[in-house]
């Protein structure tokens, strides 16, 4: 019975230490991802992609407006 209790205590301690390390690592990764997203090169690329998507959307709208609705 003592071994089971000791094993359970070891599992509990391991779990607590593992989750703490996991949260810290998640925080580090999250912060780096935020920094990368907010960087100028990434935001420039986002702007370019948004402009292209807007042009494609408008072109598609224009093409569809020329079609007849009797499909």
Secondary structure, DSSP 4 states (H G I P E B T S, - for coil): -HHHHHHHHHHHHHHHHHHHHHHHHHHHHHHHHHHHHTSHHHHHHHHHHHHHHHHHHHHHHHHHHTS-S--
